[in-house]
Amino acid sequence: MLRAILSTSREADDWVLDSPRAWLGTAFHRLMAAHPSDEAAAEVLWDSAIGQVLEAASTHRLNRRFGTPERWPGYYLVRQRAIASAVRSGPLPRTAAQPARPASSMDGTEKLLTARNGRLAGRPDHFDHQSVTEYKSALPDPGWPEAASVVDGYWRQLRLYAVLVGETARWPVVARIVSASGQVLEESVNRMNCDAEADAAVAGLQAMNEALERGFDSSELASPSEIACGQCQYQAICPAFWSRCASASWPQLREPAARGTLVSIDPGVDGDLYAVTLQLEGRHGAGGPQSLALRRSVHGDLTARGKGARIRVVHASMRPDGRLRAGISTCVFLEDELPELECKGSA
């Protein structure tokens, strides 16, 4: 519930680092929607989409660190695959299980649809008289521990899209996940399962509004777990997350997070790179104070703060010696600058 509420807040977005992987997916969506006639046209569309993403990122306090798309992981590979997929795209082949149907005037791309008396709304990437499709820049590596939960989230999204399409026009027969590499995951649409998913979503919305009306504390709206917290972009401002991090039984996340106190600062000599020494809490502080190399252009400038300032670090990585390392996606925050969550009203 808490993540759903935060996702509607523009103020919360100020404390969220977005993912270039998602931006590549946005560019891929636009290519597939435009159906470019040749590679040159596709390249223009791609560059335009990425340019719009960069323009928006340049005004965001965290996202502006990603100003060079050529340095994004897998950028050139996804770009080439997306362009090739868009140029050769056309109606996906109909399987033997799909009956031929006449074209519908409700076929569309990213068209806003509503269902359940307006309680559900969404923009399917593409739908037609046979299928509903979700485009992704890439699918997770099956060997990644959280891959199954990510793909399950895609299928849940498509079940909701199927309800939106079904209540607006006619029910699709097939749901598809299409990646820029050309890989396609496909499932038959089970109307009973889709309706159950939609009913659960509406019930969850109702429960969330009731909880807000009763004045629940934000931590009571959260459901912390290793996977839910590991995939959540609101770690930095979530009280429930930091309460769990303080517990000895809380599992180590794939991207570690820690809080602690600023001990000292080495301002560096090149105007960008500098180092802070932190005394961290919990498991990360067991070995004593540790140094963290940071860049002003990426992680912000903490050099004006004095000893004793409270710090939160999210989306870090782990060095071989078990200490934290700050990468391009690591965020470092001063606790006294972070907002406090106050739950009121209804969504």
N, C-alpha and C positions, 0 to 999 in steps of 0.2 A: 504493500500500500504506500509506504513512504517513498519508494522510488517512483511510483506512478504520480504522486503529488508533486515531487520535485521536478519531474519532467515537464510540468506545465508552467514552471516558474522561470521567467527570464533572468531574475536575479541569481537563481541557482546556477544557471548556465555560465555565469562569470567565473565560477570555481571549477568548471569541468574542462578537462583537456580532451578535445575530440581526436578521432583517429584518422590518419591519412588513408587507411584502408577503406573506411566508410566513404571518404571523399572520392576515392577511385571508383567505388560502387556507384556514387551519384553520377559521375561522368559516364560510366558504362550505361546507366539507365537512359541518359539523354541520347547517347548514340543509338541505342536499340529503339528508342521511341521515334527517332528522326528517319531511320531507314536510309542512310546516305547511299548515293548511287555509285560511288567509287571511293578508293582509298584516300584520294586528295580531299574530297569533301568530308570524309570521316575524320581526317586529321584536323581540319579546321574546326569541326564541331567539338572534338576532344579538347583542343587547345582553348577554345572559348569556355567550355565547361570548367576546366581547371583554372582558367583565369578568374572566373566568377568566385570559385572556392577560395582562391588566394586573396582576392579583394576582401571577402568577408573575414578571413582569418587575420588579415593585417590589422584589424581594429579590435581584436580579442586579446586580452592580456596574456593568455596562455597559448592560444593557437598560432600566434604570430611567429613562434619559433620554427614553424614548418614552412618557411617562406621559399624553400628551394625544393620543388617537387622531384627533381632529378635525384635527390638524396633519400626520397621515401623508399622504404623497403619494397622491392619488386615493381617499382614504378614502370620501368621500360617494358618489362615482361607483360604486365597487365595492360599497358597502353597498346602494345602490338596485338595482343590477343583480343582486346576489346574492339579495335579497329577491324581486324579480320572477321570477327563474329558479326559485327554490324553490317559489313559490306555483303557478306553472304547470307544475311538473315532474310527470312521469308517465313511463310507459315510453316511451323514445325510439322513434321510428318505425322499423319494420323495413324494411331495404332489400330490393330484389328478390333480392339475392344471399344473403340470409339465409333458410334454411328455417325454417318454424314448428316449434317444439319444445315439448313439455310443460314446465310449470314444474318446477324442481328444488328439493328440500328444502335444497340447498346454496347457494341464492341468498343473498347476504349483503352487508353494508356494514361495512367495516373489521373484518372477521373475520380473526383470526390463522390463517394457513395455512402449511403446511410442505411441502417437497418435497426430492427428492434425499436421502432418508434423514435428514431434519432439517438438512441443510447449508444449505438455503435457507429463509428465513422472511420473511413480509411480511403486510401488511394492505391489500389492494386497497380503494380507495375504495368501489367497488361492482362486484358481478359477479352475473350471472344465467345462465340457461340458453343465452343467445345471445352475451353481450358482457361485456367487462371495461372499466371506466371509471375514469379518473383526473380528478379535479376540480382546476382551477387558478383562482386569483382573476383572473388575466390571462395572456395569451400575450405573449411578447416581440415588440416591433416588428420586422417583417421586415428593416427597414433597419439595425438594430443589428448591428454586426460579429459579435457572439457569439450572435446569435439562433438560427442553425442548430444550433450545438452544444448550446444549452439544450434546444431541441425534440427533438434526437436523444436527449438524456438522458431525456426523458419517454418516448420510444418504447422505449428500452432497459428502462426501469422496467416498462412495460406488457408487454414480451415476457417478463420474469421473472414478472410477475403471471399471465400466461397459463399458464405452466408450473405455478405454484402451484395455480391453479384446475383445470388439466387433470389433475394428479396427485391432487387431492382429490375432484373430482366428474367433470366432463366438460369437454372443451376448448371454450373460447369460439370463436365464429366471427369476431367483430369486436372490435377494440380502439379505444377512443375517449378523446380528450382533450376535456373540456368546460370552458369558461371561464365566469365569472360573466356575461360579456356575452352569452352564448348561442352564441358561436362554438364549433363542433364540428369537430375534426380526427378523421378516421376511417381506419383501415386494416384490411384483412383479416388475420386471424391466420395466419401461416405457421408451422406447427408445427416445421418443420425449422430455421428461423431462431431460433425461441424455444428449442428444445432446445440449439442451439449457444450461445446467450447464457447459458443456465443452466450448461452445461458449462464455459464460460469463467469464469463467476463462481465456481464450485466450485474450478476449477483455480487461480484467483487466490487464493482463501482458503487453499488448500493451500500454495501458494508463499509466501504471507505467513507462515504458521505455521512453515514450514521455515526462512525467513530469520530469524525471531525466535529459533528454537531454536539457530541458528548464532551468535547474538549480533551480528547486523549493527548497525552504527551507524545512527541515525535518518536521516541524510542519504542513506544507501545505499538506504533504503526509499522515498525520494521520487522522483518523475518530473517535475521542473519543466518547465513550458512556459508560454508567454504566456497561453493560454486556461485551462489547469489552475490556474495560480497566480492568475490574475485572478479566477477564480470560487471560490477557496478561502477559507474563513472562518478558517483557522488560520495566516495569514501571520505574525502577531505572534510566534509561538513556534516557527516552522519554521526550523531551521538552513539547510536547503537553499535556501529562499527568499532569505534574507539573503546567502548566498554568491553566488547568481546576481545579486542586486541590485548587488553590488559590481563586477560585470563590465561593462565598457564596451559589450559587445555585447548585453547584456540589453535587450529592448524596453521602451518605456514602457507601463505598464499604464493601462487606462481610469481606474482610481482609483489615483493614484500612491502609492508608499510610499517612505520614506526613513529613514535613521538618522543620528544626529549627536550633537553636544555642546551642552549648555546654556551659553550665553554670558552672558545676563542676563535679569532678570524685571522687568516693570512690573506691580505688584500690582493696578492699577486702583483705581477709587473707589466702585463700586456693589456690591461684595461678591460679584459673579459674574463679570463680564467682566474679563479680564486678558490680558497679552501676554508671550510669551517670545521671546527672540532665540536662534536656533539656528545653529550652523555645521554644515551638513549635508555628507555624503560624496557622492562621485560626481557625476553630472550636476546634481543639485539644489544642490550647493554651489559650483558653478563661479562664480556671481555674487557670492560672499561671504556673510556672515551675513544671515539673513532673519528677519523678525518674523512670528510666528504668533499671531493673536488666538484666544483660547480662553475657554471658560466653565466655571466650576467645576461647575455643575449638569449639564454635558454631558460634558466631557473630563476631569474630575477636577481636583485642586488640586496644582500643581507648585511653588507659591510657597515652600514650606518647604525646597526643595532648593537647594543652592548651585551656584555656577559649576563647570562641568566634569562635571556629571551626564550620563550617557549616555541618549539618548532614541531611541525608535522611534515612527514615525508611519505609520499604515496607513489606507487608504480615504480619502485626502485628495482634493481637487480642484485644478485648475490655474487660476491667475489669468491674465489676458491677457498679463501681463509674464513668464510662465513660472515664477513662484514659486508655492509651495504655499498653499492656503487650507484651513482646517478647517471642515467642515460638521457637520451633525447626526450623520452616520454615521462621522465621523473618530474614530479612537482614538489616543491618545497614551499611551505607556507608558515608565516608567523601566526600563532594561534590568536593573538589579540586583533588580527585583521580579519579573521574568519567570521562569517555571520552565525548568529544563533538561530535555531529553527523555532518558529512559533506557529503551531497548527491552529487555524481557525477558519470558519466558513466552510463551504462545501464546494465540491468540484462539479 
